[in-house]
Amino acid sequence: MRTTRRQLFQLAAGAGAGLALPYGSGAFAQAGRQLKLEIQGFSLAIHIPEVIALREGLRELGYAEPKIDRIESMQVITQSIVAGSAEAGDADVVSAMRASEVGANVKLIGLVYNSTSQVFVVNADMIKSYADFKEQSNAIALNSRGDFIYVLLSGVLAQNGVDIDDTTIVEIGGSGSRMRALLGGRVAAVPVHFDQAASIVKQGNYKVLIEPWKTYKHWLSEAWLVPGAWADDKNNERAAIDLNKAMIKSFRQANADYEYFARGFRKYATVPKAADVTDSELKPVWEKLSKEINAWPNDGGFKREYFKELLPVYRKAGAIKGEPDLNRFIETRFVDQALQELG
């Protein structure tokens, strides 16, 4: 059967009006391109829109399946991007800013997620007020000194009259190990993901003391870090826009459609038996991430002023020393263009 010109236009419209917009021709210019990316070694609930964007959203924009390397440490991801080992990595904002401050030519180009799903749970027999953190026996277990959770905690403690240097910090990798240290009485406070916190408080006199989204107007944990030369190369402009486009589209879909998130969680989450998690367990997690934490901002949540708000916190924690050049380090034009094209 012969296809008419009118039918071709109708087919194009049915496939998505975006194909008729300026980004369409740009996306076709990237047809088949394989991005080389580095992401966290684990994918939790807060990461699910990101993983869907990478595994499915980029292909919808005409890209090949990206080459993804999983790396356990966010600081190692930052070091890898500084070395140019990948095109983009979901790095720790604090270590990325520190690298930029000491001269590395790197740029942040968009968020992986907003805020954090981690909270601080304390042994309420040991921690009755913030002043109790000054007791040397009331140890706080963290993944590592200087990472974004350390900086986050430093800011909260400072707001409550406690200098983090006056506390006892012990380094314990993995939220499961930290949780066992708390339950075993070896430490007085730990950061864990909020869904883990719910099970902890049922096991004794424990309470959630810090929920970061209630303390900070904006908190930025993970963002896409790229080599500066890569960001400045015109041949990569379309890829940087489309990476953010896939991310923001996935953010919006995850907020609007629980089933979209749930399917992605059961398929991509690295937690044990993720495929078998029931709606009664998973839906409250989605509601908290989407509605309360605003983990997936519909506008991408990537504004230079949000980073500027946090500079005093970073300095107080010793994560940075001076005044980073945010105009150079925070590159917002790719998110701005993605939003313009998405509408």
C-alpha positions in Angstrom: 0.0 0.0 0.0 1.3 3.4 -0.9 2.0 5.8 2.0 0.9 9.4 1.4 2.8 12.5 2.6 -0.1 13.2 5.0 0.2 9.7 6.5 3.9 10.1 7.0 3.4 13.3 9.0 0.7 11.5 11.1 3.0 8.6 11.8 5.7 11.0 12.9 3.3 12.8 15.2 2.2 9.5 16.7 5.7 8.5 17.4 6.2 11.7 19.4 6.0 15.3 18.5 9.7 15.6 19.7 10.8 14.2 16.4 9.6 17.4 14.7 11.4 19.6 17.2 15.0 20.8 16.8 16.3 18.1 19.2 15.1 15.4 16.8 17.7 16.2 14.1 20.3 16.5 16.8 19.4 13.1 18.2 19.6 11.5 14.8 23.1 12.9 14.5 23.9 10.8 17.6 22.3 7.6 16.2 24.0 4.5 17.5 26.5 6.4 19.7 27.5 4.5 22.7 28.2 6.6 25.8 30.9 5.4 28.3 29.5 5.9 31.8 30.4 5.1 35.4 27.8 4.7 38.0 27.5 3.4 41.6 28.1 -0.2 42.3 24.6 -0.5 43.7 21.2 0.7 42.6 18.7 1.5 45.4 15.2 2.9 45.1 16.5 6.5 44.8 18.6 5.5 41.8 15.9 3.8 39.8 14.9 6.7 37.5 18.6 7.1 36.7 19.0 3.5 35.7 15.8 3.5 33.6 17.1 6.6 31.8 20.4 5.0 31.0 19.1 1.5 30.1 16.0 2.6 28.2 15.7 6.4 27.9 18.9 6.8 25.9 17.9 4.1 23.5 14.6 5.9 22.9 16.7 8.9 21.8 18.6 6.8 19.3 21.6 5.9 21.3 23.2 2.4 21.6 23.1 0.7 25.0 25.7 2.6 27.0 28.9 1.0 28.2 28.4 1.1 32.0 31.1 0.4 34.6 29.9 0.0 38.2 32.3 1.4 40.8 31.8 1.1 44.5 33.3 4.4 45.6 31.9 7.8 44.5 35.3 9.3 45.2 36.9 6.8 42.8 34.4 7.8 40.2 35.5 11.4 40.6 39.1 10.4 40.3 38.3 8.3 37.2 36.6 11.3 35.5 39.5 13.5 36.4 41.7 11.0 34.6 39.4 10.9 31.6 38.5 7.2 31.9 34.8 7.7 31.1 32.6 10.3 29.5 30.4 10.9 32.5 30.1 9.5 36.0 27.6 9.8 38.8 30.1 11.3 41.2 29.9 12.6 44.8 29.3 16.4 44.6 31.7 17.1 47.5 34.6 15.2 46.1 34.0 16.6 42.6 34.0 20.2 43.9 37.1 19.5 45.9 38.8 18.2 42.7 37.7 21.3 40.8 39.0 23.6 43.6 42.5 22.1 43.4 42.6 22.6 39.6 41.1 19.5 37.9 39.3 20.5 34.7 35.9 18.8 35.4 32.3 20.0 35.3 29.0 18.9 36.8 26.2 18.9 34.2 23.1 17.5 35.8 21.7 15.7 38.9 21.5 12.0 39.4 18.9 12.6 42.1 18.0 15.3 44.6 18.7 15.2 48.4 19.4 11.8 49.8 17.4 8.7 51.0 19.7 8.4 54.1 18.7 9.4 57.6 20.6 9.3 60.9 19.4 6.8 63.4 20.6 7.0 67.0 20.5 4.9 70.1 18.1 7.0 72.1 19.6 5.7 75.4 22.9 7.3 74.5 21.8 10.3 72.4 19.1 12.3 74.1 20.2 15.7 72.6 22.8 16.9 70.1 25.1 17.8 73.0 25.5 14.0 73.7 27.5 13.7 70.4 30.4 15.4 72.3 30.7 12.3 74.6 33.7 10.4 73.2 32.0 7.1 73.9 29.0 8.0 71.6 30.7 7.1 68.3 29.2 7.9 64.9 29.7 5.4 62.2 30.3 6.8 58.7 31.4 5.4 55.4 34.4 7.8 55.3 35.5 11.1 56.6 35.0 13.9 54.0 32.3 12.3 51.9 29.0 14.0 51.3 27.3 12.3 54.4 30.2 13.5 56.6 29.7 17.0 55.2 25.9 16.8 55.6 26.3 15.7 59.2 28.8 18.4 59.9 26.3 21.1 58.8 23.5 19.7 60.9 25.6 19.4 64.0 26.9 23.0 63.5 23.3 24.2 63.4 22.8 22.6 66.8 25.9 23.9 68.4 28.2 20.9 68.0 31.5 20.9 66.0 32.0 17.6 64.2 35.7 17.7 65.3 34.4 17.3 68.9 32.7 14.0 68.1 34.0 10.4 67.6 33.9 9.2 64.0 34.5 5.6 63.1 34.6 4.5 59.5 32.5 1.5 58.6 31.7 0.7 55.0 28.2 -0.4 53.9 24.9 0.6 55.4 24.3 -3.0 56.5 27.5 -3.1 58.5 26.7 0.2 60.1 23.3 -1.0 61.1 24.7 -4.1 62.8 27.2 -1.9 64.6 24.3 0.2 66.0 22.2 -2.8 67.0 25.3 -4.4 68.6 25.9 -1.3 70.8 29.3 -0.5 69.2 28.2 2.9 68.0 25.6 5.4 68.9 24.5 6.8 65.5 24.6 5.7 61.9 23.4 6.9 58.5 21.1 4.3 56.9 18.5 4.5 54.1 15.1 5.5 55.5 13.5 2.1 54.7 16.2 0.4 56.7 15.5 2.9 59.6 12.0 1.7 59.9 13.1 -1.8 60.8 15.8 -0.6 63.2 13.4 1.5 65.4 11.3 -1.6 65.9 14.2 -3.4 67.5 14.9 -1.2 70.6 15.1 2.3 71.8 16.2 3.8 68.5 14.9 6.9 66.8 15.5 8.8 63.6 17.2 12.1 64.6 18.1 13.6 61.3 16.1 13.7 58.0 18.3 15.9 55.7 15.4 17.1 53.5 13.9 18.7 56.6 17.2 20.4 57.5 18.4 21.6 54.2 16.4 23.6 51.7 18.5 21.9 49.0 21.0 19.1 49.4 23.0 17.8 46.5 24.6 14.3 46.8 25.2 12.8 43.4 25.6 14.6 40.0 26.9 13.8 36.5 30.6 14.7 36.4 32.4 15.0 33.0 35.8 16.1 31.9 35.9 19.8 31.2 37.3 19.2 27.7 34.5 16.8 27.0 31.9 19.3 28.0 33.5 22.0 25.8 33.7 19.8 22.7 30.8 20.7 20.4 30.7 17.0 19.3 29.5 16.1 22.8 26.9 18.9 23.2 24.0 16.8 21.9 25.0 13.8 24.1 25.1 16.0 27.2 21.7 17.4 26.5 20.2 14.0 25.8 21.7 12.5 28.9 19.8 15.1 30.9 16.8 14.8 28.7 16.5 11.1 29.4 17.1 11.7 33.2 14.5 14.5 33.5 11.9 12.5 31.5 12.5 9.6 33.8 12.2 11.8 36.9 8.8 13.1 35.6 7.5 9.6 34.8 8.6 8.2 38.1 6.8 11.0 39.9 3.6 10.6 37.9 3.4 6.8 37.6 4.1 4.4 40.5 4.0 1.4 38.1 6.8 2.9 36.1 9.0 3.2 39.2 7.9 -0.3 40.5 8.7 -2.0 37.2 12.1 -0.3 37.2 12.8 -1.2 40.8 12.0 -4.9 40.3 14.1 -5.0 37.2 17.1 -2.9 38.1 17.5 -2.6 41.9 20.5 -4.4 43.3 18.9 -5.1 46.7 18.2 -8.8 47.5 15.0 -10.2 46.0 14.1 -6.9 44.4 11.9 -8.7 41.9 9.8 -10.1 44.7 9.1 -6.9 46.6 5.4 -6.3 47.0 3.5 -3.1 46.3 2.6 -2.8 50.0 6.4 -2.6 50.8 7.4 -0.6 47.8 4.7 2.0 47.4 5.5 3.8 50.7 9.1 4.0 49.6 8.1 5.6 46.3 5.7 8.0 48.0 8.4 9.2 50.4 11.0 9.6 47.7 8.7 11.3 45.2 6.4 13.4 47.4 8.3 14.2 50.6 12.0 14.1 49.6 11.5 15.3 46.0 14.3 13.0 45.0 13.4 13.4 41.3 12.7 17.1 40.5 10.5 17.6 37.5 12.8 20.5 36.5 16.0 18.5 37.0 16.8 20.4 40.2 20.1 21.6 38.8 20.7 25.3 39.5 23.9 27.0 40.3 22.4 28.9 43.3 21.6 25.6 45.0 25.3 24.8 45.1 26.2 28.3 46.2 23.8 27.8 49.2 25.9 24.9 50.4 29.4 26.4 50.1 29.4 27.5 53.8 28.6 23.9 54.9 31.3 22.5 52.7 33.8 25.0 54.1 32.8 24.3 57.7 33.4 20.6 57.2 36.8 21.3 55.6 35.6 19.8 52.2 36.7 22.9 50.4 39.0 25.7 51.4 38.0 28.8 49.4 35.5 30.1 46.9 35.2 27.6 44.0 34.4 29.1 40.6 30.9 27.8 40.2 30.4 29.5 36.8 33.2 27.2 35.5 32.4 24.1 37.5 28.6 24.0 37.3 27.5 23.8 33.7 23.8 24.4 33.5 23.3 24.9 29.7 22.7 21.3 29.0 19.9 21.0 31.5 18.4 24.3 30.4 18.3 23.1 26.8 16.8 19.7 27.8 14.1 21.5 29.7 13.4 23.8 26.7 13.0 20.8 24.4 10.9 18.7 26.9 8.6 21.7 27.7 
